[in-house]
Amino acid sequence: MKIAVIDTDSGFLQVFGKRLERVGWEHRVLASAVPPDELVAMRLQALVVDLAVLGPQAWEYLERVAAALPGLGIVVCTGGSTVAQRVRALRLGADDWLAKPCHPEELIARIEAVVRRRRRTEGRVEAGPMTAGELEIRADRFQAFVGGGSVDLTRREFELLELLSDGEGRVLEREDIYRRVWGYEMARGDRSVDVFVRKLRHKLEKASPGWRYIHTHFGVGYRFAAEARDDPAAAPESLDAEPDRLLAV
């Protein structure tokens, strides 16, 4: 594993660096933002970044890096934050967010989970686009399209769609979905999977109202299958009535 860390917290870097050495990972410490083309030359699997180090340019930089290196796992590890900030980072391209102070073992585990997801995606890229109903799933672009138009999925929404569609019609349990998309065990009472599925379903059926793609199996989980509606003019399913909960990041 080869990673880079954009951070200036000497205490954090010392503890984290020692743990990385013990697991045999190569790592570089960067004290400031590095142009995306330089990150490409480093041939990294993951980037850990403290947004506080980047100052006002943090959000723009995060978006540029995510767009330029779609195969790079990005984990934000920073201090106190708001829900809005965490959601914004995920939508701009970050794969995960961990608040300081944190245990180096948890940070390493999250990096491993992000990289595993990236490797699964690389396998799908080699296999080419997947088509279901009117939907074209493009792993090489981390996006889905209907009639050539983007469905405008966030990175996590795409990962969820990719996992469900790869299930070949099988019902995937919520706990399994969480483990494979978020990278760790789901906490009791966490509704992140349901929230993301509702939003993903809404986007797909808004873009392709004549088809249903994600099917709920109550008390179990979800299944992906493209099924034409009996009435193509029927309105797509609305978002479930349950209120959104705080999303796990």
Residue frames relative to the residue before (quaternion, step in Angstrom):
aa qw qx qy qz dx dy dz
M 1.0000 0.0000 0.0000 0.0000 0.00 0.00 0.00
K 0.0687 -0.7861 0.6140 0.0150 3.55 -0.97 0.90
I 0.0529 0.8176 -0.5667 0.0873 3.57 -0.58 1.16
A 0.2366 -0.7224 0.6218 0.1887 3.53 -1.37 0.22
V 0.1894 -0.7738 0.5984 0.0851 3.55 -1.15 0.70
I 0.1482 -0.7630 0.6242 0.0798 3.57 -0.73 1.09
D 0.3694 0.7021 -0.5053 0.3396 3.53 -0.18 1.33
T 0.1951 -0.7806 0.5809 0.1229 3.57 -1.21 0.51
D 0.4482 0.6820 -0.4484 0.3645 3.58 1.30 0.20
S 0.3211 -0.8043 0.4660 0.1811 3.59 -0.10 1.30
G 0.6495 0.5204 -0.3267 0.4479 3.60 0.96 -0.79
F 0.6571 0.5005 -0.2951 0.4802 3.55 0.93 -0.92
L 0.6804 0.5047 -0.2956 0.4416 3.57 0.86 -0.97
Q 0.6401 0.5288 -0.3327 0.4471 3.59 1.00 -0.75
V 0.6916 0.4666 -0.2797 0.4751 3.58 0.85 -0.98
F 0.6825 0.4871 -0.2868 0.4633 3.57 0.87 -0.95
G 0.6451 0.5398 -0.3177 0.4376 3.58 0.98 -0.85
K 0.6490 0.5122 -0.3190 0.4633 3.58 0.97 -0.82
R 0.6624 0.4970 -0.3158 0.4631 3.57 0.97 -0.80
L 0.6311 0.5316 -0.3307 0.4580 3.59 1.04 -0.75
E 0.6312 0.5301 -0.3293 0.4605 3.57 1.02 -0.77
R 0.6593 0.5204 -0.3141 0.4424 3.57 0.99 -0.82
V 0.7193 0.4055 -0.2592 0.5009 3.61 1.05 -0.66
G 0.5302 -0.6909 0.3719 0.3213 3.56 1.29 0.07
W 0.4398 0.6874 -0.4689 0.3379 3.59 1.14 0.53
E 0.3884 -0.6634 0.5828 0.2634 3.55 -1.15 0.68
H 0.0947 0.8068 -0.5816 0.0429 3.57 -0.95 0.75
R 0.1912 -0.7516 0.6221 0.1068 3.52 -1.24 0.64
V 0.2694 -0.7451 0.5894 0.1578 3.54 -1.04 0.85
L 0.0954 -0.7880 0.6081 0.0110 3.56 -0.82 1.08
A 0.3405 -0.7856 0.4858 0.1754 3.56 -0.70 1.07
S 0.7911 0.1288 -0.0752 0.5932 3.59 1.26 -0.20
A 0.7165 -0.4294 0.3177 0.4486 3.56 -1.32 0.06
V 0.1764 -0.7658 0.6137 0.0767 3.55 -1.01 0.90
P 0.5358 -0.6355 0.4313 0.3508 3.63 -0.83 0.88
P 0.6162 -0.5925 0.3736 0.3602 3.60 -1.00 0.78
D 0.6452 0.5304 -0.3434 0.4296 3.60 0.98 -0.75
E 0.6240 0.5140 -0.3417 0.4793 3.60 1.14 -0.54
L 0.6177 0.5268 -0.3421 0.4733 3.58 1.08 -0.68
V 0.6034 0.5537 -0.3521 0.4532 3.59 1.05 -0.74
A 0.6768 0.5085 -0.2898 0.4467 3.57 0.92 -0.95
M 0.6274 0.5512 -0.3353 0.4362 3.61 1.16 -0.51
R 0.2586 -0.8029 0.4989 0.1989 3.60 1.27 -0.33
L 0.1887 0.8188 -0.5078 0.1901 3.54 0.82 1.13
Q 0.3646 -0.6806 0.5769 0.2665 3.53 -1.30 0.37
A 0.8167 0.0326 0.0176 0.5759 3.58 1.10 -0.64
L 0.1866 -0.7495 0.6265 0.1049 3.51 -1.31 0.53
V 0.1462 -0.7543 0.6358 0.0736 3.56 -0.91 1.00
V 0.0171 0.8363 -0.5442 0.0646 3.57 -0.64 1.06
D 0.2552 -0.7116 0.6362 0.1541 3.52 -1.11 0.87
L 0.3637 -0.7751 0.4725 0.2089 3.59 -0.31 1.23
A 0.5783 0.6006 -0.3787 0.4018 3.59 1.14 -0.56
V 0.6056 0.5676 -0.3489 0.4350 3.58 1.14 -0.62
L 0.7068 0.4950 -0.2599 0.4333 3.59 1.06 -0.76
G 0.3630 -0.7656 0.4707 0.2460 3.58 1.22 -0.27
P 0.8444 -0.1875 0.1213 0.4869 3.61 -1.16 -0.60
Q 0.6757 0.5073 -0.3044 0.4398 3.60 1.09 -0.55
A 0.3665 0.7865 -0.4556 0.1989 3.59 1.28 -0.12
W 0.7089 0.4684 -0.2876 0.4420 3.59 0.74 -1.02
E 0.6530 0.5056 -0.3170 0.4664 3.58 0.94 -0.85
Y 0.6532 0.5183 -0.3141 0.4538 3.58 0.97 -0.86
L 0.6372 0.5318 -0.3258 0.4528 3.57 0.94 -0.88
E 0.6699 0.4989 -0.2965 0.4632 3.57 0.92 -0.89
R 0.6543 0.5193 -0.3128 0.4520 3.60 0.97 -0.86
V 0.6691 0.4963 -0.3033 0.4626 3.58 0.91 -0.90
A 0.6598 0.5117 -0.3106 0.4542 3.58 0.91 -0.90
A 0.6756 0.4894 -0.2959 0.4653 3.59 1.01 -0.79
A 0.7059 0.4754 -0.2636 0.4542 3.58 0.99 -0.86
L 0.7873 0.1920 -0.0926 0.5786 3.61 1.13 -0.67
P 0.0898 -0.8507 0.5155 0.0502 3.62 0.42 1.16
G 0.6802 0.4815 -0.3002 0.4641 3.60 1.17 -0.38
L 0.5577 0.6157 -0.3823 0.4047 3.59 1.29 -0.06
G 0.3563 -0.7147 0.5606 0.2191 3.56 -0.91 0.93
I 0.0962 -0.8075 0.5816 0.0209 3.60 -0.78 1.01
V 0.0270 -0.7878 0.6147 -0.0274 3.55 -0.71 1.16
V 0.2399 -0.7505 0.6001 0.1379 3.57 -0.73 1.08
C 0.0186 0.7713 -0.6345 0.0452 3.57 -0.84 1.06
T 0.2345 0.7880 -0.5129 0.2469 3.53 -0.12 1.32
G 0.6888 -0.5013 0.3393 0.3991 3.56 -1.31 0.01
G 0.8346 -0.1813 0.1409 0.5007 3.54 -1.21 -0.56
S 0.0062 0.8032 -0.5935 0.0502 3.55 -1.06 0.74
T 0.4226 -0.6607 0.5508 0.2854 3.52 -1.36 0.17
V 0.6604 -0.4732 0.3871 0.4359 3.57 -1.28 0.25
A 0.6422 0.5412 -0.3260 0.4340 3.60 0.94 -0.89
Q 0.6603 0.5033 -0.3137 0.4607 3.59 0.96 -0.80
R 0.6634 0.4988 -0.3141 0.4610 3.58 0.94 -0.84
V 0.6507 0.5045 -0.3141 0.4728 3.57 0.96 -0.85
R 0.6389 0.5321 -0.3304 0.4468 3.59 0.96 -0.83
A 0.6529 0.5180 -0.3140 0.4548 3.58 0.93 -0.89
L 0.6616 0.5031 -0.3070 0.4636 3.59 0.92 -0.88
R 0.6811 0.4842 -0.2929 0.4646 3.57 0.96 -0.80
L 0.6584 0.4967 -0.3132 0.4709 3.59 1.12 -0.52
G 0.7306 -0.4483 0.2442 0.4535 3.60 1.21 -0.21
A 0.4815 0.6445 -0.4621 0.3731 3.60 1.21 -0.05
D 0.3984 -0.7261 0.5139 0.2235 3.57 -1.10 0.71
D 0.8034 -0.0117 0.0457 0.5936 3.58 1.09 -0.63
W 0.1849 -0.7583 0.6173 0.0991 3.56 -1.30 0.40
L 0.0015 -0.7866 0.6165 -0.0353 3.55 -0.84 1.00
A 0.3381 -0.7652 0.5183 0.1778 3.57 -0.81 1.03
K 0.3657 -0.6815 0.5878 0.2372 3.55 -1.14 0.73
P 0.5427 -0.2017 -0.8153 -0.0056 1.52 -2.11 1.36
C 0.0654 -0.7983 0.5985 0.0151 3.56 -1.07 0.74
H 0.5192 -0.6216 0.4808 0.3359 3.56 -1.24 0.41
P 0.5242 -0.6589 0.4272 0.3295 3.64 -0.83 0.87
E 0.6010 0.5685 -0.3656 0.4266 3.60 1.09 -0.62
E 0.6575 0.4963 -0.3171 0.4698 3.58 0.99 -0.81
L 0.6396 0.5209 -0.3296 0.4593 3.59 0.97 -0.81
I 0.6470 0.5082 -0.3146 0.4734 3.60 0.95 -0.84
A 0.6533 0.5142 -0.3188 0.4552 3.59 0.93 -0.86
R 0.6616 0.4965 -0.3134 0.4663 3.58 0.98 -0.78
I 0.6175 0.5239 -0.3439 0.4753 3.60 1.04 -0.72
E 0.6392 0.5289 -0.3239 0.4547 3.58 0.93 -0.88
A 0.6614 0.5152 -0.3036 0.4527 3.57 0.95 -0.91
V 0.6454 0.5187 -0.3137 0.4648 3.57 0.98 -0.86
V 0.6762 0.4928 -0.2944 0.4618 3.59 0.90 -0.92
R 0.6051 0.5452 -0.3587 0.4560 3.61 1.04 -0.70
R 0.6574 0.5023 -0.3144 0.4654 3.57 0.93 -0.86
R 0.6298 0.5342 -0.3316 0.4562 3.58 1.01 -0.79
R 0.6656 0.5055 -0.3108 0.4527 3.60 0.95 -0.84
R 0.6140 0.5284 -0.3503 0.4702 3.57 1.06 -0.69
T 0.6515 0.5213 -0.3092 0.4562 3.56 1.00 -0.85
E 0.6221 0.5446 -0.3422 0.4465 3.58 0.99 -0.81
G 0.6335 0.5284 -0.3291 0.4596 3.57 1.04 -0.75
R 0.6578 0.5003 -0.3066 0.4723 3.55 1.06 -0.78
V 0.5930 0.5691 -0.3662 0.4363 3.61 1.08 -0.69
E 0.6628 0.5083 -0.3024 0.4593 3.56 0.94 -0.92
A 0.6686 0.5080 -0.2991 0.4534 3.59 1.07 -0.68
G 0.4955 -0.6708 0.4198 0.3581 3.61 1.24 -0.29
P 0.7184 -0.4451 0.3090 0.4363 3.60 -1.31 0.10
M 0.2656 -0.7251 0.6084 0.1834 3.55 -1.26 0.51
T 0.1543 -0.7920 0.5865 0.0695 3.57 -0.94 0.90
A 0.0728 0.7677 -0.6321 0.0764 3.56 -0.99 0.93
G 0.8055 -0.0106 -0.0355 0.5914 3.57 -0.52 1.15
E 0.7685 -0.2598 0.2304 0.5375 3.58 -0.72 -1.08
L 0.5843 0.6335 -0.3327 0.3828 3.55 1.32 -0.20
E 0.1012 -0.7555 0.6444 0.0610 3.57 -1.03 0.88
I 0.1711 -0.7924 0.5819 0.0652 3.59 -0.66 1.13
R 0.0816 -0.8228 0.5623 -0.0137 3.56 -0.54 1.22
A 0.2538 -0.7943 0.5363 0.1302 3.58 -0.23 1.27
D 0.6213 0.5590 -0.3487 0.4242 3.60 1.11 -0.60
R 0.7521 0.3244 -0.1918 0.5406 3.59 1.25 -0.38
F 0.3778 -0.7482 0.4683 0.2796 3.59 1.33 0.09
Q 0.6477 0.4949 -0.2978 0.4969 3.56 1.05 0.78
A 0.2815 -0.7183 0.6065 0.1922 3.55 -1.33 0.35
F 0.1623 -0.8000 0.5757 0.0475 3.55 -1.13 0.73
V 0.1063 -0.7427 0.6568 0.0749 3.53 -1.27 0.61
G 0.8396 -0.0274 -0.0197 0.5421 3.58 -0.61 1.12
G 0.7066 -0.4587 0.2546 0.4748 3.57 1.10 0.67
G 0.6477 0.5075 -0.3200 0.4695 3.59 1.25 -0.19
S 0.4984 -0.6729 0.4637 0.2896 3.56 -0.99 0.84
V 0.4198 -0.6833 0.5389 0.2578 3.56 -1.10 0.76
D 0.3480 -0.7813 0.4534 0.2508 3.58 1.33 -0.18
L 0.2066 0.7901 -0.5417 0.1993 3.55 0.74 1.11
T 0.4499 -0.6187 0.5580 0.3215 3.55 -1.20 0.55
R 0.6840 -0.4873 0.3278 0.4328 3.59 -1.22 0.30
R 0.6836 0.4769 -0.3011 0.4632 3.58 0.89 -0.86
E 0.6114 0.5320 -0.3500 0.4697 3.60 1.04 -0.68
F 0.6485 0.5042 -0.3270 0.4673 3.58 0.99 -0.78
E 0.6431 0.5216 -0.3294 0.4537 3.60 0.93 -0.84
L 0.6339 0.5205 -0.3205 0.4740 3.57 1.06 -0.76
L 0.6560 0.5006 -0.3063 0.4746 3.59 0.93 -0.90
E 0.6512 0.5259 -0.3152 0.4472 3.57 0.93 -0.89
L 0.6595 0.5039 -0.3089 0.4644 3.58 0.94 -0.86
L 0.6780 0.4907 -0.2993 0.4582 3.59 0.86 -0.95
S 0.6887 0.4805 -0.2917 0.4580 3.60 0.87 -0.92
D 0.6358 0.5257 -0.3256 0.4619 3.57 1.14 -0.59
G 0.5687 0.6318 -0.3655 0.3791 3.59 1.28 -0.28
E 0.3141 -0.7994 0.4686 0.2067 3.57 1.35 -0.07
G 0.7755 -0.3870 0.1883 0.4620 3.57 0.82 1.01
R 0.5238 0.6289 -0.4246 0.3871 3.59 1.25 -0.01
V 0.4599 -0.6374 0.5343 0.3110 3.55 -1.23 0.52
L 0.1682 -0.7800 0.5977 0.0780 3.57 -0.80 1.06
E 0.4184 -0.7170 0.5015 0.2436 3.56 -0.78 1.01
R 0.6349 -0.5614 0.3772 0.3734 3.56 -1.13 0.71
E 0.6620 0.5181 -0.3128 0.4422 3.58 0.90 -0.93
D 0.6572 0.5033 -0.3067 0.4699 3.58 1.03 -0.79
I 0.6201 0.5355 -0.3350 0.4652 3.57 1.03 -0.81
Y 0.6672 0.5067 -0.3059 0.4522 3.56 0.87 -0.97
R 0.6639 0.5239 -0.3043 0.4384 3.56 0.89 -0.97
R 0.7497 0.4246 -0.2224 0.4562 3.57 0.91 -0.90
V 0.7047 0.4197 -0.2696 0.5045 3.61 1.13 -0.49
W 0.7473 0.3652 -0.2128 0.5127 3.58 0.89 -0.94
G 0.4689 -0.7348 0.3927 0.2934 3.58 1.20 -0.44
Y 0.7767 0.1998 -0.1547 0.5769 3.59 1.21 0.07
E 0.7067 -0.4877 0.3047 0.4121 3.58 -1.28 0.22
M 0.4678 -0.6813 0.4934 0.2712 3.56 -1.07 0.78
A 0.4081 -0.7046 0.5276 0.2422 3.57 -0.91 0.94
R 0.6044 -0.5713 0.4136 0.3705 3.55 -1.12 0.64
G 0.8148 0.2405 -0.1938 0.4907 3.56 -0.86 0.97
D 0.4877 0.6629 -0.4396 0.3599 3.62 1.24 -0.09
R 0.1547 -0.8153 0.5549 0.0587 3.60 -0.76 1.04
S 0.2664 0.8059 -0.4999 0.1721 3.60 1.20 0.34
V 0.6357 0.5337 -0.3416 0.4409 3.60 0.93 -0.86
D 0.6737 0.5004 -0.3010 0.4529 3.59 0.86 -0.95
V 0.6467 0.5240 -0.3194 0.4530 3.58 0.97 -0.86
F 0.6948 0.4669 -0.2829 0.4682 3.58 0.85 -0.96
V 0.6311 0.5222 -0.3445 0.4587 3.61 0.99 -0.73
R 0.6370 0.5300 -0.3365 0.4473 3.60 0.92 -0.83
K 0.6937 0.4718 -0.2815 0.4657 3.56 0.88 -0.94
L 0.6361 0.5205 -0.3234 0.4689 3.57 1.02 -0.79
R 0.6518 0.5153 -0.3119 0.4609 3.59 0.90 -0.94
H 0.6464 0.5292 -0.3187 0.4478 3.57 0.94 -0.90
K 0.6698 0.4965 -0.3039 0.4609 3.60 0.90 -0.87
L 0.6646 0.5083 -0.3079 0.4530 3.58 0.91 -0.91
E 0.7403 0.4230 -0.2443 0.4620 3.57 0.81 -0.94
K 0.5700 0.5406 -0.3889 0.4814 3.57 1.24 -0.25
A 0.6910 0.4650 -0.2706 0.4828 3.58 1.02 -0.83
S 0.7952 0.1453 -0.0364 0.5875 3.57 1.11 -0.74
P 0.0732 -0.8741 0.4783 0.0418 3.62 0.57 1.17
G 0.6358 0.5482 -0.3409 0.4232 3.60 1.15 -0.36
W 0.7364 0.3643 -0.2037 0.5325 3.59 1.26 -0.08
R 0.2225 -0.7094 0.6454 0.1753 3.52 -1.34 0.47
Y 0.1884 -0.8279 0.5251 0.0578 3.56 -0.86 0.98
I 0.7953 0.2212 -0.1070 0.5541 3.60 0.89 -0.89
H 0.1267 -0.8160 0.5639 0.0095 3.54 -0.70 1.15
T 0.3504 -0.7507 0.5311 0.1777 3.55 -0.92 0.98
H 0.1023 -0.7378 0.6634 0.0714 3.56 -1.05 0.84
F 0.3483 -0.8051 0.4417 0.1880 3.53 0.04 1.39
G 0.8171 0.2141 -0.1985 0.4972 3.51 -0.94 0.99
V 0.7240 0.3920 -0.2355 0.5165 3.59 1.27 -0.15
G 0.6603 -0.4701 0.3624 0.4601 3.57 0.39 -1.22
Y 0.5972 -0.5764 0.4421 0.3401 3.55 -1.10 -0.73
R 0.1688 -0.7665 0.6152 0.0740 3.53 -1.25 0.62
F 0.2673 -0.7497 0.5839 0.1598 3.58 -1.09 0.76
A 0.2621 0.7250 -0.6095 0.1851 3.57 -0.89 0.99
A 0.3505 -0.7321 0.5443 0.2117 3.59 -0.82 0.98
E 0.0747 0.7953 -0.5927 0.1033 3.57 -0.56 1.20
A 0.4046 -0.7168 0.5172 0.2347 3.55 -0.77 1.08
R 0.4574 -0.6753 0.5059 0.2808 3.55 -1.03 0.80
D 0.5591 -0.5920 0.4598 0.3544 3.58 -1.13 0.64
D 0.7607 0.1944 -0.1061 0.6102 3.54 1.10 -0.80
P 0.3023 -0.7958 0.4924 0.1810 3.62 -0.12 1.23
A 0.6572 0.5171 -0.3155 0.4484 3.59 1.17 -0.50
A 0.4621 0.6942 -0.4508 0.3184 3.59 1.27 -0.15
A 0.5186 -0.6387 0.4687 0.3217 3.53 -1.07 0.73
P 0.5360 -0.6187 0.4542 0.3516 3.59 -1.04 0.64
E 0.6492 -0.5173 0.3816 0.4065 3.54 -1.22 0.51
S 0.3934 -0.6999 0.5402 0.2521 3.54 -0.99 0.81
L 0.6319 -0.5010 0.4091 0.4270 3.52 -1.26 0.27
D 0.5764 -0.5983 0.4213 0.3639 3.56 -0.99 0.80
A 0.5894 -0.6258 0.3917 0.3281 3.55 -1.14 0.62
E 0.5346 0.6357 -0.4244 0.3605 3.59 1.17 -0.42
P 0.4679 -0.6829 0.4774 0.2946 3.61 -0.92 0.83
D 0.5557 -0.5892 0.4653 0.3572 3.56 -1.18 0.60
R 0.2592 -0.7338 0.6066 0.1627 3.53 -1.09 0.79
L 0.6814 -0.4288 0.3703 0.4634 3.54 -1.33 0.04
L 0.3544 -0.7603 0.5060 0.2006 3.60 -0.66 1.07
A 0.4219 -0.6548 0.5589 0.2845 3.57 -1.09 0.74
V 0.2328 -0.7993 0.5427 0.1113 3.59 -0.95 0.81
